[in-house]
Amino acid sequence: MIRAQTKSDPALVAEAPCHDARALTNGANTALIVLDGQIYTLRITRAGKLILTK
């Protein structure tokens, strides 16, 4: 079972860019993300969780 990280690790925060999910979706519930020509959908659920699907 894979668990989501709930506590921020200061070492990871310092290394990785940080993007607000609501800014990525521009006020909507979904955003499209492209990686190597593949399109992924980032969705914010009603419960405030994130789901990334291909």
MDAnalysis code that builds the backbone (N, CA, C; Angstrom):
import MDAnalysis as mda
import numpy as np

u = mda.Universe.empty(162, n_residues=54, atom_resindex=np.repeat(np.arange(54), 3), trajectory=True)
u.add_TopologyAttr("name", ["N", "CA", "C"] * 54)
u.add_TopologyAttr("resid", np.arange(1, 55))
u.add_TopologyAttr("resname", ["MET", "ILE", "ARG", "ALA", "GLN", "THR", "LYS", "SER", "ASP", "PRO", "ALA", "LEU", "VAL", "ALA", "GLU", "ALA", "PRO", "CYS", "HIS", "ASP", "ALA", "ARG", "ALA", "LEU", "THR", "ASN", "GLY", "ALA", "ASN", "THR", "ALA", "LEU", "ILE", "VAL", "LEU", "ASP", "GLY", "GLN", "ILE", "TYR", "THR", "LEU", "ARG", "ILE", "THR", "ARG", "ALA", "GLY", "LYS", "LEU", "ILE", "LEU", "THR", "LYS"])
u.atoms.positions = np.array([
    [0.835, -1.169, 0.000],
    [0.000, 0.000, 0.000],
    [0.884, 1.238, 0.000],
    [0.542, 2.223, -0.820],
    [1.297, 3.467, -0.889],
    [0.511, 4.529, -0.146],
    [1.185, 5.208, 0.773],
    [0.529, 6.260, 1.540],
    [1.032, 7.613, 1.076],
    [0.149, 8.583, 1.039],
    [0.541, 9.938, 0.666],
    [1.321, 10.562, 1.808],
    [2.289, 11.362, 1.438],
    [3.070, 12.061, 2.452],
    [2.220, 13.193, 3.006],
    [2.060, 13.238, 4.316],
    [1.226, 14.266, 4.920],
    [2.045, 15.349, 5.618],
    [3.260, 15.050, 5.973],
    [4.118, 16.050, 6.607],
    [5.163, 16.493, 5.605],
    [5.435, 17.798, 5.589],
    [6.426, 18.279, 4.637],
    [7.829, 18.093, 5.211],
    [8.682, 17.552, 4.393],
    [10.084, 17.345, 4.734],
    [10.837, 18.589, 4.286],
    [11.426, 19.360, 5.205],
    [12.119, 20.600, 4.821],
    [13.175, 20.384, 3.737],
    [13.820, 19.238, 3.712],
    [14.828, 18.975, 2.687],
    [14.174, 18.864, 1.314],
    [13.003, 18.226, 1.229],
    [12.304, 18.100, -0.042],
    [11.748, 19.436, -0.506],
    [11.245, 20.213, 0.415],
    [10.663, 21.507, 0.070],
    [11.740, 22.423, -0.491],
    [12.931, 22.377, 0.053],
    [14.012, 23.242, -0.404],
    [14.458, 22.860, -1.813],
    [14.365, 21.587, -2.192],
    [14.836, 21.117, -3.488],
    [13.789, 21.206, -4.588],
    [12.554, 20.948, -4.270],
    [11.517, 20.814, -5.290],
    [10.740, 22.114, -5.475],
    [10.370, 22.426, -6.740],
    [9.486, 23.578, -6.956],
    [8.125, 23.301, -6.317],
    [7.471, 24.334, -5.866],
    [6.173, 24.185, -5.220],
    [5.124, 24.939, -6.030],
    [4.011, 24.253, -6.365],
    [2.941, 24.853, -7.156],
    [1.620, 24.638, -6.429],
    [0.831, 25.676, -6.325],
    [-0.477, 25.574, -5.701],
    [-1.435, 24.872, -6.663],
    [-2.067, 23.797, -6.241],
    [-2.952, 23.019, -7.113],
    [-4.127, 23.855, -7.602],
    [-4.660, 24.719, -6.770],
    [-5.796, 25.550, -7.197],
    [-5.358, 26.577, -8.239],
    [-4.120, 27.023, -8.169],
    [-3.601, 27.926, -9.198],
    [-3.397, 27.160, -10.509],
    [-2.954, 25.909, -10.423],
    [-2.772, 25.095, -11.630],
    [-4.094, 24.856, -12.344],
    [-5.164, 24.708, -11.578],
    [-6.472, 24.457, -12.179],
    [-7.201, 25.758, -12.520],
    [-6.614, 26.875, -12.165],
    [-7.181, 28.194, -12.477],
    [-8.617, 28.334, -11.965],
    [-8.847, 27.843, -10.753],
    [-10.160, 27.944, -10.121],
    [-11.125, 26.821, -10.472],
    [-10.758, 25.968, -11.420],
    [-11.610, 24.838, -11.793],
    [-11.211, 23.625, -10.944],
    [-11.745, 22.461, -11.298],
    [-11.408, 21.247, -10.553],
    [-10.374, 20.384, -11.261],
    [-10.053, 20.727, -12.523],
    [-9.110, 19.898, -13.273],
    [-8.087, 20.751, -14.013],
    [-6.932, 20.156, -14.260],
    [-5.887, 20.764, -15.077],
    [-5.244, 19.653, -15.896],
    [-4.830, 19.991, -17.109],
    [-4.114, 19.039, -17.942],
    [-2.625, 19.293, -17.795],
    [-1.862, 18.219, -17.655],
    [-0.415, 18.297, -17.494],
    [0.211, 17.421, -18.572],
    [1.176, 17.960, -19.304],
    [1.818, 17.212, -20.375],
    [3.236, 16.840, -19.949],
    [3.575, 15.568, -20.145],
    [4.921, 15.064, -19.859],
    [5.334, 14.151, -21.004],
    [6.391, 14.525, -21.707],
    [6.901, 13.718, -22.822],
    [5.812, 13.354, -23.827],
    [4.960, 14.314, -24.139],
    [3.912, 14.091, -25.130],
    [2.678, 13.376, -24.610],
    [2.688, 12.931, -23.360],
    [1.538, 12.259, -22.750],
    [0.744, 13.284, -21.934],
    [-0.579, 13.211, -22.037],
    [-1.436, 14.138, -21.310],
    [-1.984, 13.460, -20.066],
    [-1.840, 14.128, -18.933],
    [-2.349, 13.651, -17.645],
    [-3.384, 14.655, -17.150],
    [-4.336, 14.170, -16.377],
    [-5.353, 15.034, -15.780],
    [-5.152, 15.079, -14.273],
    [-5.016, 16.280, -13.754],
    [-4.947, 16.500, -12.313],
    [-6.326, 16.962, -11.869],
    [-6.911, 16.248, -10.914],
    [-8.267, 16.576, -10.466],
    [-8.282, 16.808, -8.964],
    [-8.983, 17.853, -8.560],
    [-9.213, 18.121, -7.139],
    [-10.593, 17.572, -6.811],
    [-10.673, 16.647, -5.868],
    [-11.947, 16.033, -5.504],
    [-12.748, 16.949, -4.582],
    [-14.010, 16.591, -4.361],
    [-14.837, 17.362, -3.425],
    [-14.275, 17.323, -2.013],
    [-13.535, 16.255, -1.709],
    [-12.938, 16.113, -0.375],
    [-11.600, 16.863, -0.265],
    [-11.194, 17.522, -1.353],
    [-9.957, 18.286, -1.318],
    [-8.708, 17.450, -1.544],
    [-8.866, 16.272, -2.135],
    [-7.733, 15.402, -2.437],
    [-7.353, 15.581, -3.907],
    [-6.125, 15.183, -4.248],
    [-5.658, 15.261, -5.629],
    [-5.588, 13.878, -6.251],
    [-6.029, 13.800, -7.510],
    [-5.932, 12.563, -8.272],
    [-5.271, 12.908, -9.599],
    [-4.221, 12.163, -9.959],
    [-3.537, 12.340, -11.229],
    [-3.742, 11.068, -12.050],
    [-4.348, 11.238, -13.246],
    [-4.626, 10.083, -14.109],
    [-4.081, 10.347, -15.501],
    [-3.836, 9.255, -16.215],
    [-3.330, 9.342, -17.584],
    [-4.479, 9.258, -18.549],
])
